[in-house]
């Protein structure tokens, strides 16, 4: 299945997606979710580190 076919498909379409389409969509969502999780985790620990540095400085 081509990327053009995948991009043209909409979940609101009246036709059911193929297993291949669903697998592709789910893989894309999983990749994006993992990337966003990694970014959020980095931001979280950076904020914790900044708060620690503000309170205790470099010891």
Helices and strands as residue ranges (DSSP letters): H 3-8, H 19-56
